[in-house]
Amino acid sequence: DTAVSQTPKYLVTQMGNDKSIKCEQNLGHDTMYWYKQDSKKFLKIMFSYNNKELIINETVPNRFSPKSPDKAHLNLHINSLELGDSAVYFCASRTAGETQYFGPGTRLLVL
Amino acid sequence: QQPVQSPQAVILREGEDAVINCSSSKALYSVHWYRQKHGEAPVFLMILLKGGEQKGHDKISASFNEKKQQSSLYLTASQLSYSGTYFCGTELSRDGSEKLVFGKGTKLTVNP
């Protein structure tokens, strides 16, 4: 029944490691997003994919690489994790002009 | 392009009313309102479209002033469950090429 799901929910790792976060939506939406929410609660968009095509790529370090194997999935791989990467990462999906739904979030802590 | 929300924070007693504003410097196609509780994901409240009507459900409603590019969220007779951070997200066009950009949020605390 879950509309937008993410795994894992929590991720604790050491600096320098590589990690991935997965996102899946079963709403049939065309567009999927990754947002980063830092300690100040600001929701900053990172990437957007429309039908597997990258359409938005904000100023994000190239250590972050999104991948969309199909319309329903958008994954985020992060290389060489840094302390500043600690945040909550939200996946979201929508169809243009309509409601955007967020996943439950992945809480990343880099030690 | 980021919308400006005001106030940054508001504290209410149960039963009081509040208004949260969201302003943009650009012409908007739509405004989306979300509420986020601590440790949870943002939850959709309502969407207001250019040329559309004022929306509302229960005691929460919103308006969209196209001339001013401003939306307001009205919370009347607030309940404890209204506590959280409210975000507005703005969209410049309908074609999907524009992202939904969020304001910095308004933290609402409702006390007994």
Contacts between the chains, C-beta under 8 A, distances in Angstrom:
chain1	res1	chain2	res2	distance
A	30	B	96	6.9
A	31	B	96	5.9
A	33	B	99	7.3
A	33	B	100	7.9
A	40	B	104	7.8
A	41	B	36	7.7
A	41	B	85	5.9
A	41	B	104	7.6
A	41	B	105	5.4
A	42	B	102	7.8
A	42	B	104	5.7
A	42	B	105	7.4
A	43	B	42	7.1
A	43	B	87	6.4
A	43	B	102	4.3
A	43	B	105	7.8
A	45	B	99	5.2
A	45	B	100	7.7
A	45	B	101	7.0
A	48	B	99	5.9
A	50	B	96	6.2
A	55	B	96	7.8
A	55	B	97	6.8
A	56	B	99	5.4
A	90	B	41	6.1
A	90	B	42	7.5
A	94	B	100	7.4
A	95	B	96	7.8
A	96	B	94	5.9
A	96	B	95	6.1
A	96	B	96	3.1
A	97	B	29	7.2
A	97	B	30	6.6
A	97	B	49	7.6
A	97	B	91	7.3
A	97	B	94	4.1
A	97	B	96	7.4
A	98	B	47	7.5
A	99	B	32	7.2
A	99	B	44	5.3
A	99	B	47	5.9
A	100	B	32	6.6
A	100	B	44	7.1
A	100	B	89	7.1
A	100	B	100	5.5
A	101	B	44	6.7
A	102	B	34	7.9
A	102	B	41	4.2
A	102	B	42	5.1
A	102	B	43	7.7
A	103	B	41	6.4
A	104	B	40	7.6
A	104	B	41	5.2
A	105	B	40	7.8
A	105	B	41	5.3
